[in-house]
Amino acid sequence: MVTKDIHEYDLSITEIEQFMNWLDDREVGQGKLYYKFELNVTTGNIVSRTEYIMYDKIVSFKVDNDK
């Protein structure tokens, strides 16, 4: 991200495909300006978290595949 923040997500293939589809839609000016990730959090009193990523703040990303 342009702020040099690095976020890491553990996503299924389906979730990766949904994210990629959102990126493709944004490239042609369609869809929301943000993407949201629903996360399970097990620290403190927080039971879930939603993180929003703004399209224009994404500089690059990578997808690692486990064995």
Biopython code that builds the backbone (N, CA, C, O; Angstrom):
import numpy as np
from Bio.PDB.StructureBuilder import StructureBuilder

atoms = [
    (1, "MET", "N", (0.844, -1.172, 0.000)),
    (1, "MET", "CA", (0.000, 0.000, 0.000)),
    (1, "MET", "C", (0.891, 1.237, 0.000)),
    (1, "MET", "O", (2.054, 1.167, 0.399)),
    (2, "VAL", "N", (0.363, 2.342, -0.435)),
    (2, "VAL", "CA", (1.177, 3.537, -0.567)),
    (2, "VAL", "C", (1.687, 4.051, 0.776)),
    (2, "VAL", "O", (2.665, 4.797, 0.819)),
    (3, "THR", "N", (1.043, 3.664, 1.865)),
    (3, "THR", "CA", (1.515, 4.072, 3.188)),
    (3, "THR", "C", (2.615, 3.156, 3.682)),
    (3, "THR", "O", (3.131, 3.342, 4.785)),
    (4, "LYS", "N", (2.976, 2.183, 2.890)),
    (4, "LYS", "CA", (3.974, 1.168, 3.215)),
    (4, "LYS", "C", (3.476, 0.194, 4.288)),
    (4, "LYS", "O", (4.260, -0.586, 4.827)),
    (5, "ASP", "N", (2.178, 0.238, 4.597)),
    (5, "ASP", "CA", (1.582, -0.763, 5.477)),
    (5, "ASP", "C", (1.507, -2.079, 4.724)),
    (5, "ASP", "O", (1.174, -2.110, 3.539)),
    (6, "ILE", "N", (1.815, -3.155, 5.413)),
    (6, "ILE", "CA", (1.714, -4.477, 4.810)),
    (6, "ILE", "C", (0.661, -5.264, 5.585)),
    (6, "ILE", "O", (0.719, -5.373, 6.809)),
    (7, "HIS", "N", (-0.290, -5.804, 4.852)),
    (7, "HIS", "CA", (-1.341, -6.617, 5.441)),
    (7, "HIS", "C", (-1.255, -8.007, 4.844)),
    (7, "HIS", "O", (-1.006, -8.165, 3.649)),
    (8, "GLU", "N", (-1.458, -9.005, 5.670)),
    (8, "GLU", "CA", (-1.396, -10.387, 5.200)),
    (8, "GLU", "C", (-2.699, -11.078, 5.564)),
    (8, "GLU", "O", (-3.205, -10.929, 6.676)),
    (9, "TYR", "N", (-3.238, -11.836, 4.613)),
    (9, "TYR", "CA", (-4.509, -12.523, 4.802)),
    (9, "TYR", "C", (-4.360, -13.983, 4.418)),
    (9, "TYR", "O", (-3.636, -14.321, 3.482)),
    (10, "ASP", "N", (-5.042, -14.832, 5.142)),
    (10, "ASP", "CA", (-5.086, -16.260, 4.829)),
    (10, "ASP", "C", (-6.416, -16.503, 4.122)),
    (10, "ASP", "O", (-7.464, -16.564, 4.764)),
    (11, "LEU", "N", (-6.368, -16.642, 2.793)),
    (11, "LEU", "CA", (-7.582, -16.713, 1.991)),
    (11, "LEU", "C", (-7.699, -18.046, 1.267)),
    (11, "LEU", "O", (-6.705, -18.679, 0.913)),
    (12, "SER", "N", (-8.935, -18.446, 1.063)),
    (12, "SER", "CA", (-9.202, -19.629, 0.248)),
    (12, "SER", "C", (-9.072, -19.237, -1.226)),
    (12, "SER", "O", (-9.011, -18.054, -1.559)),
    (13, "ILE", "N", (-9.030, -20.232, -2.092)),
    (13, "ILE", "CA", (-8.982, -19.970, -3.533)),
    (13, "ILE", "C", (-10.200, -19.154, -3.961)),
    (13, "ILE", "O", (-10.075, -18.251, -4.788)),
    (14, "THR", "N", (-11.350, -19.452, -3.422)),
    (14, "THR", "CA", (-12.575, -18.716, -3.747)),
    (14, "THR", "C", (-12.444, -17.250, -3.352)),
    (14, "THR", "O", (-12.829, -16.365, -4.117)),
    (15, "GLU", "N", (-11.906, -16.986, -2.171)),
    (15, "GLU", "CA", (-11.735, -15.604, -1.719)),
    (15, "GLU", "C", (-10.722, -14.857, -2.592)),
    (15, "GLU", "O", (-10.898, -13.670, -2.869)),
    (16, "ILE", "N", (-9.677, -15.540, -3.021)),
    (16, "ILE", "CA", (-8.697, -14.927, -3.916)),
    (16, "ILE", "C", (-9.354, -14.587, -5.252)),
    (16, "ILE", "O", (-9.124, -13.509, -5.800)),
    (17, "GLU", "N", (-10.160, -15.491, -5.770)),
    (17, "GLU", "CA", (-10.863, -15.238, -7.027)),
    (17, "GLU", "C", (-11.810, -14.051, -6.902)),
    (17, "GLU", "O", (-11.906, -13.238, -7.822)),
    (18, "GLN", "N", (-12.513, -13.942, -5.772)),
    (18, "GLN", "CA", (-13.409, -12.804, -5.554)),
    (18, "GLN", "C", (-12.630, -11.493, -5.529)),
    (18, "GLN", "O", (-13.060, -10.495, -6.107)),
    (19, "PHE", "N", (-11.484, -11.504, -4.857)),
    (19, "PHE", "CA", (-10.641, -10.318, -4.799)),
    (19, "PHE", "C", (-10.142, -9.946, -6.193)),
    (19, "PHE", "O", (-10.172, -8.775, -6.573)),
    (20, "MET", "N", (-9.687, -10.932, -6.949)),
    (20, "MET", "CA", (-9.194, -10.679, -8.305)),
    (20, "MET", "C", (-10.306, -10.139, -9.208)),
    (20, "MET", "O", (-10.063, -9.256, -10.032)),
    (21, "ASN", "N", (-11.516, -10.664, -9.057)),
    (21, "ASN", "CA", (-12.651, -10.163, -9.836)),
    (21, "ASN", "C", (-12.938, -8.702, -9.493)),
    (21, "ASN", "O", (-13.231, -7.897, -10.377)),
    (22, "TRP", "N", (-12.853, -8.366, -8.204)),
    (22, "TRP", "CA", (-13.053, -6.979, -7.780)),
    (22, "TRP", "C", (-11.989, -6.084, -8.426)),
    (22, "TRP", "O", (-12.312, -5.013, -8.941)),
    (23, "LEU", "N", (-10.726, -6.518, -8.401)),
    (23, "LEU", "CA", (-9.653, -5.741, -9.030)),
    (23, "LEU", "C", (-9.919, -5.541, -10.519)),
    (23, "LEU", "O", (-9.762, -4.437, -11.041)),
    (24, "ASP", "N", (-10.317, -6.602, -11.193)),
    (24, "ASP", "CA", (-10.619, -6.512, -12.627)),
    (24, "ASP", "C", (-11.746, -5.515, -12.887)),
    (24, "ASP", "O", (-11.674, -4.725, -13.828)),
    (25, "ASP", "N", (-12.785, -5.550, -12.054)),
    (25, "ASP", "CA", (-13.904, -4.617, -12.202)),
    (25, "ASP", "C", (-13.445, -3.174, -11.998)),
    (25, "ASP", "O", (-13.869, -2.276, -12.726)),
    (26, "ARG", "N", (-12.579, -2.954, -11.011)),
    (26, "ARG", "CA", (-12.078, -1.603, -10.740)),
    (26, "ARG", "C", (-11.240, -1.088, -11.902)),
    (26, "ARG", "O", (-11.238, 0.113, -12.170)),
    (27, "GLU", "N", (-10.539, -1.958, -12.587)),
    (27, "GLU", "CA", (-9.717, -1.546, -13.724)),
    (27, "GLU", "C", (-10.568, -0.904, -14.819)),
    (27, "GLU", "O", (-10.079, -0.062, -15.573)),
    (28, "VAL", "N", (-11.824, -1.293, -14.909)),
    (28, "VAL", "CA", (-12.721, -0.725, -15.924)),
    (28, "VAL", "C", (-13.723, 0.245, -15.298)),
    (28, "VAL", "O", (-14.721, 0.604, -15.924)),
    (29, "GLY", "N", (-13.451, 0.670, -14.054)),
    (29, "GLY", "CA", (-14.271, 1.690, -13.405)),
    (29, "GLY", "C", (-15.584, 1.208, -12.832)),
    (29, "GLY", "O", (-16.497, 2.005, -12.618)),
    (30, "GLN", "N", (-15.692, -0.088, -12.578)),
    (30, "GLN", "CA", (-16.934, -0.623, -12.016)),
    (30, "GLN", "C", (-16.700, -1.100, -10.589)),
    (30, "GLN", "O", (-15.562, -1.320, -10.176)),
    (31, "GLY", "N", (-17.773, -1.255, -9.849)),
    (31, "GLY", "CA", (-17.692, -1.787, -8.494)),
    (31, "GLY", "C", (-17.288, -0.745, -7.467)),
    (31, "GLY", "O", (-17.041, 0.415, -7.796)),
    (32, "LYS", "N", (-17.228, -1.175, -6.233)),
    (32, "LYS", "CA", (-16.909, -0.291, -5.116)),
    (32, "LYS", "C", (-15.436, 0.114, -5.139)),
    (32, "LYS", "O", (-14.591, -0.592, -5.689)),
    (33, "LEU", "N", (-15.149, 1.259, -4.532)),
    (33, "LEU", "CA", (-13.778, 1.752, -4.445)),
    (33, "LEU", "C", (-12.967, 1.013, -3.387)),
    (33, "LEU", "O", (-11.751, 1.181, -3.299)),
    (34, "TYR", "N", (-13.635, 0.205, -2.595)),
    (34, "TYR", "CA", (-12.961, -0.532, -1.525)),
    (34, "TYR", "C", (-13.322, -2.004, -1.580)),
    (34, "TYR", "O", (-14.335, -2.391, -2.163)),
    (35, "TYR", "N", (-12.485, -2.809, -0.968)),
    (35, "TYR", "CA", (-12.752, -4.237, -0.811)),
    (35, "TYR", "C", (-12.683, -4.536, 0.668)),
    (35, "TYR", "O", (-11.846, -3.977, 1.376)),
    (36, "LYS", "N", (-13.547, -5.408, 1.142)),
    (36, "LYS", "CA", (-13.511, -5.713, 2.573)),
    (36, "LYS", "C", (-13.181, -7.173, 2.817)),
    (36, "LYS", "O", (-13.651, -8.073, 2.119)),
    (37, "PHE", "N", (-12.365, -7.372, 3.823)),
    (37, "PHE", "CA", (-11.986, -8.701, 4.277)),
    (37, "PHE", "C", (-12.612, -8.925, 5.641)),
    (37, "PHE", "O", (-12.418, -8.121, 6.553)),
    (38, "GLU", "N", (-13.358, -10.006, 5.790)),
    (38, "GLU", "CA", (-13.917, -10.406, 7.076)),
    (38, "GLU", "C", (-12.906, -11.315, 7.754)),
    (38, "GLU", "O", (-12.547, -12.355, 7.202)),
    (39, "LEU", "N", (-12.444, -10.945, 8.932)),
    (39, "LEU", "CA", (-11.399, -11.692, 9.616)),
    (39, "LEU", "C", (-11.910, -12.247, 10.937)),
    (39, "LEU", "O", (-12.724, -11.610, 11.605)),
    (40, "ASN", "N", (-11.448, -13.408, 11.309)),
    (40, "ASN", "CA", (-11.712, -13.963, 12.633)),
    (40, "ASN", "C", (-10.574, -13.527, 13.552)),
    (40, "ASN", "O", (-9.403, -13.760, 13.256)),
    (41, "VAL", "N", (-10.923, -12.903, 14.650)),
    (41, "VAL", "CA", (-9.928, -12.416, 15.591)),
    (41, "VAL", "C", (-10.171, -13.090, 16.934)),
    (41, "VAL", "O", (-11.310, -13.182, 17.391)),
    (42, "THR", "N", (-9.115, -13.554, 17.554)),
    (42, "THR", "CA", (-9.270, -14.263, 18.825)),
    (42, "THR", "C", (-8.516, -13.575, 19.960)),
    (42, "THR", "O", (-8.161, -14.220, 20.947)),
    (43, "THR", "N", (-8.270, -12.285, 19.830)),
    (43, "THR", "CA", (-7.575, -11.555, 20.882)),
    (43, "THR", "C", (-8.522, -10.606, 21.597)),
    (43, "THR", "O", (-9.365, -9.955, 20.981)),
    (44, "GLY", "N", (-8.363, -10.544, 22.901)),
    (44, "GLY", "CA", (-9.178, -9.634, 23.697)),
    (44, "GLY", "C", (-10.658, -9.901, 23.556)),
    (44, "GLY", "O", (-11.085, -11.052, 23.466)),
    (45, "ASN", "N", (-11.434, -8.845, 23.538)),
    (45, "ASN", "CA", (-12.893, -8.947, 23.450)),
    (45, "ASN", "C", (-13.392, -8.942, 22.005)),
    (45, "ASN", "O", (-14.597, -9.023, 21.768)),
    (46, "ILE", "N", (-12.480, -8.848, 21.042)),
    (46, "ILE", "CA", (-12.864, -8.780, 19.637)),
    (46, "ILE", "C", (-13.138, -10.195, 19.120)),
    (46, "ILE", "O", (-12.308, -11.093, 19.265)),
    (47, "VAL", "N", (-14.312, -10.377, 18.515)),
    (47, "VAL", "CA", (-14.659, -11.691, 17.970)),
    (47, "VAL", "C", (-14.578, -11.728, 16.451)),
    (47, "VAL", "O", (-14.474, -12.804, 15.862)),
    (48, "SER", "N", (-14.625, -10.569, 15.816)),
    (48, "SER", "CA", (-14.443, -10.508, 14.369)),
    (48, "SER", "C", (-13.961, -9.104, 14.005)),
    (48, "SER", "O", (-14.110, -8.153, 14.772)),
    (49, "ARG", "N", (-13.385, -9.011, 12.822)),
    (49, "ARG", "CA", (-12.879, -7.717, 12.358)),
    (49, "ARG", "C", (-13.114, -7.641, 10.857)),
    (49, "ARG", "O", (-12.977, -8.632, 10.140)),
    (50, "THR", "N", (-13.469, -6.453, 10.396)),
    (50, "THR", "CA", (-13.608, -6.195, 8.973)),
    (50, "THR", "C", (-12.564, -5.155, 8.595)),
    (50, "THR", "O", (-12.537, -4.061, 9.159)),
    (51, "GLU", "N", (-11.700, -5.497, 7.636)),
    (51, "GLU", "CA", (-10.701, -4.556, 7.135)),
    (51, "GLU", "C", (-11.113, -4.137, 5.735)),
    (51, "GLU", "O", (-11.511, -4.960, 4.912)),
    (52, "TYR", "N", (-11.008, -2.838, 5.482)),
    (52, "TYR", "CA", (-11.353, -2.286, 4.177)),
    (52, "TYR", "C", (-10.081, -1.814, 3.487)),
    (52, "TYR", "O", (-9.252, -1.133, 4.091)),
    (53, "ILE", "N", (-9.934, -2.182, 2.222)),
    (53, "ILE", "CA", (-8.783, -1.771, 1.436)),
    (53, "ILE", "C", (-9.287, -0.891, 0.301)),
    (53, "ILE", "O", (-10.186, -1.270, -0.449)),
    (54, "MET", "N", (-8.694, 0.282, 0.192)),
    (54, "MET", "CA", (-9.066, 1.215, -0.865)),
    (54, "MET", "C", (-8.312, 0.864, -2.144)),
    (54, "MET", "O", (-7.102, 0.642, -2.115)),
    (55, "TYR", "N", (-9.018, 0.814, -3.248)),
    (55, "TYR", "CA", (-8.435, 0.425, -4.528)),
    (55, "TYR", "C", (-7.224, 1.279, -4.892)),
    (55, "TYR", "O", (-6.193, 0.753, -5.311)),
    (56, "ASP", "N", (-7.349, 2.587, -4.734)),
    (56, "ASP", "CA", (-6.267, 3.476, -5.166)),
    (56, "ASP", "C", (-5.053, 3.465, -4.242)),
    (56, "ASP", "O", (-4.081, 4.173, -4.505)),
    (57, "LYS", "N", (-5.088, 2.681, -3.172)),
    (57, "LYS", "CA", (-3.955, 2.577, -2.242)),
    (57, "LYS", "C", (-3.156, 1.294, -2.459)),
    (57, "LYS", "O", (-2.116, 1.106, -1.827)),
    (58, "ILE", "N", (-3.615, 0.419, -3.329)),
    (58, "ILE", "CA", (-2.917, -0.840, -3.579)),
    (58, "ILE", "C", (-1.796, -0.593, -4.577)),
    (58, "ILE", "O", (-2.037, -0.161, -5.704)),
    (59, "VAL", "N", (-0.582, -0.868, -4.157)),
    (59, "VAL", "CA", (0.570, -0.717, -5.036)),
    (59, "VAL", "C", (0.887, -2.047, -5.701)),
    (59, "VAL", "O", (1.107, -2.112, -6.910)),
    (60, "SER", "N", (0.908, -3.105, -4.902)),
    (60, "SER", "CA", (1.145, -4.438, -5.425)),
    (60, "SER", "C", (0.647, -5.457, -4.406)),
    (60, "SER", "O", (0.329, -5.115, -3.267)),
    (61, "PHE", "N", (0.588, -6.710, -4.837)),
    (61, "PHE", "CA", (0.222, -7.790, -3.923)),
    (61, "PHE", "C", (0.779, -9.077, -4.481)),
    (61, "PHE", "O", (1.116, -9.156, -5.663)),
    (62, "LYS", "N", (0.875, -10.082, -3.637)),
    (62, "LYS", "CA", (1.337, -11.387, -4.088)),
    (62, "LYS", "C", (0.462, -12.462, -3.486)),
    (62, "LYS", "O", (-0.144, -12.269, -2.432)),
    (63, "VAL", "N", (0.398, -13.595, -4.159)),
    (63, "VAL", "CA", (-0.345, -14.752, -3.700)),
    (63, "VAL", "C", (0.630, -15.906, -3.564)),
    (63, "VAL", "O", (1.217, -16.347, -4.553)),
    (64, "ASP", "N", (0.805, -16.394, -2.354)),
    (64, "ASP", "CA", (1.643, -17.569, -2.101)),
    (64, "ASP", "C", (0.757, -18.788, -2.004)),
    (64, "ASP", "O", (-0.295, -18.746, -1.367)),
    (65, "ASN", "N", (1.172, -19.877, -2.631)),
    (65, "ASN", "CA", (0.420, -21.129, -2.554)),
    (65, "ASN", "C", (1.164, -22.096, -1.662)),
    (65, "ASN", "O", (2.363, -22.315, -1.836)),
    (66, "ASP", "N", (0.452, -22.681, -0.701)),
    (66, "ASP", "CA", (1.037, -23.712, 0.146)),
    (66, "ASP", "C", (1.104, -25.012, -0.622)),
    (66, "ASP", "O", (0.430, -25.194, -1.636)),
    (67, "LYS", "N", (1.926, -25.907, -0.122)),
    (67, "LYS", "CA", (2.055, -27.241, -0.732)),
    (67, "LYS", "C", (0.798, -28.028, -0.565)),
    (67, "LYS", "O", (0.721, -29.171, -1.014)),
]
sb = StructureBuilder()
sb.init_structure("model")
sb.init_model(0)
sb.init_chain("A")
sb.init_seg("    ")
for serial, (resi, resn, name, xyz) in enumerate(atoms, 1):
    if name == "N":
        sb.init_residue(resn, " ", resi, " ")
    sb.init_atom(name, np.array(xyz, "f"), 0.0, 1.0, " ", f" {name:<3s}", serial, name[0])
structure = sb.get_structure()
